[in-house]
C-alpha cells in the first residue's frame, strides 16, 4: 500500500500536469519573414502563438533609410497574424532588428542582414 500524498503535494502534481511544458520550451510568438528583391528589403512581422497572449515589439529596418514601427497587441490562439509589413531600399548593408516581449518571458531580439554587433 502506498502512502497518501499530502493535500498540497497532490495539488502541485495536478497543477504540473495541467500546465504541461514550461513556456520557455515554446517557440517565440513573434518572427520575421524577410526577403530582398529588386533592390528592396521587404519585412513582415508575424505573430503566431498556441495561446492568447499580449506581445509588444519594436521593429527597425535600416537600408538607404531607416524605418521604425512599435506596437503591442494580443494574439489569438493558433492564428497567424501579419502585424507589420515594411519595405525600404536595401542599400549595401541593410539590417532588420526586432526587439520583442511576450507574457511570462524575457525580452528577446531577432536580427537579419548585416546588423552591427553591440
C-alpha positions as CSV (number, residue, x, y, z in Angstrom):
1,X,0.0,0.0,0.0
2,X,1.4,3.4,-1.0
3,X,1.2,6.3,1.4
4,X,-1.3,9.1,0.5
5,X,0.2,12.4,-0.7
6,X,-0.3,15.4,1.5
7,X,-3.0,17.7,0.1
8,X,-0.5,20.4,-1.1
9,X,1.6,17.7,-2.9
10,X,-1.4,16.3,-4.7
11,X,-2.4,19.9,-5.8
12,X,1.1,20.6,-7.1
13,X,1.1,17.3,-9.1
14,X,-2.3,18.2,-10.7
15,X,-1.0,21.7,-11.5
16,X,2.1,20.3,-13.1
17,X,0.0,18.0,-15.3
18,X,-2.4,20.8,-16.3
19,X,0.3,23.3,-17.3
20,X,2.3,21.0,-19.5
21,X,5.7,22.2,-20.8
22,X,7.2,25.4,-19.5
23,X,6.6,28.4,-21.7
24,X,10.3,28.7,-22.3
25,X,10.1,25.4,-24.3
26,X,7.7,27.0,-26.7
27,X,8.9,28.9,-29.8
28,X,8.7,32.7,-29.8
29,X,5.3,34.1,-30.7
30,X,6.9,36.7,-33.0
31,X,9.1,36.0,-36.0
32,X,10.3,37.8,-39.1
33,X,9.8,37.0,-42.8
34,X,12.5,38.9,-44.7
35,X,13.1,39.0,-48.5
36,X,15.4,41.0,-50.6
37,X,14.4,41.6,-54.2
38,X,14.8,44.3,-56.9
39,X,16.9,46.4,-54.6
40,X,14.3,46.4,-51.8
41,X,14.1,44.7,-48.4
42,X,10.6,43.6,-47.5
43,X,9.9,42.6,-43.9
44,X,6.8,41.0,-42.4
45,X,6.4,40.7,-38.6
46,X,4.5,37.5,-38.0
47,X,2.6,36.7,-34.8
48,X,1.6,33.1,-34.0
49,X,1.0,31.7,-30.5
50,X,-0.5,28.5,-29.2
51,X,-2.4,30.6,-26.6
52,X,-3.9,34.0,-26.4
53,X,-1.2,36.4,-25.1
54,X,-0.1,40.1,-25.2
55,X,3.0,40.9,-27.1
56,X,4.9,44.2,-27.7
57,X,7.6,44.9,-30.2
58,X,10.0,47.4,-31.7
59,X,10.9,46.8,-35.4
60,X,13.7,48.7,-37.2
61,X,14.6,48.3,-40.8
62,X,17.8,50.1,-42.0
63,X,18.9,50.3,-45.6
64,X,19.3,53.5,-47.6
65,X,17.0,55.0,-45.0
66,X,15.6,53.9,-41.6
67,X,12.0,52.9,-40.7
68,X,10.7,52.1,-37.3
69,X,7.5,50.6,-36.0
70,X,6.5,49.9,-32.4
71,X,3.3,48.3,-31.3
72,X,1.5,46.0,-29.0
73,X,-1.4,43.6,-29.5
74,X,-3.0,40.5,-28.1
75,X,-2.5,37.4,-30.3
76,X,-5.4,35.0,-30.7
77,X,-4.5,31.3,-30.1
78,X,-3.3,29.4,-33.1
79,X,-4.0,32.2,-35.6
80,X,-1.2,33.6,-37.8
81,X,-1.3,37.4,-38.0
82,X,0.9,39.8,-40.0
83,X,1.5,42.6,-37.5
84,X,3.6,44.8,-39.7
85,X,4.9,45.0,-43.3
86,X,7.8,47.3,-44.1
87,X,9.8,48.0,-47.3
88,X,12.9,50.0,-47.8
89,X,15.7,50.3,-50.4
90,X,18.2,47.8,-49.5
91,X,21.5,49.7,-49.8
92,X,24.8,47.9,-49.4
93,X,24.4,46.8,-45.8
94,X,20.7,46.5,-44.7
95,X,19.7,45.4,-41.2
96,X,16.4,44.3,-39.7
97,X,16.1,44.3,-35.9
98,X,13.2,43.1,-33.8
99,X,13.1,43.6,-30.0
100,X,10.0,41.7,-28.6
101,X,8.4,41.0,-25.3
102,X,5.9,38.3,-24.5
103,X,3.9,37.5,-21.4
104,X,6.0,35.4,-18.9
105,X,9.3,35.5,-20.9
106,X,12.4,37.6,-21.0
107,X,12.6,40.1,-23.9
108,X,14.4,38.8,-27.0
109,X,15.9,40.2,-30.2
110,X,15.9,38.8,-33.7
111,X,18.1,40.3,-36.5
112,X,18.5,39.7,-40.2
113,X,21.0,41.1,-42.6
114,X,24.3,42.9,-41.8
115,X,23.4,44.3,-38.4
116,X,26.2,45.7,-36.2
117,X,27.1,43.7,-33.1
118,X,27.0,45.6,-29.8
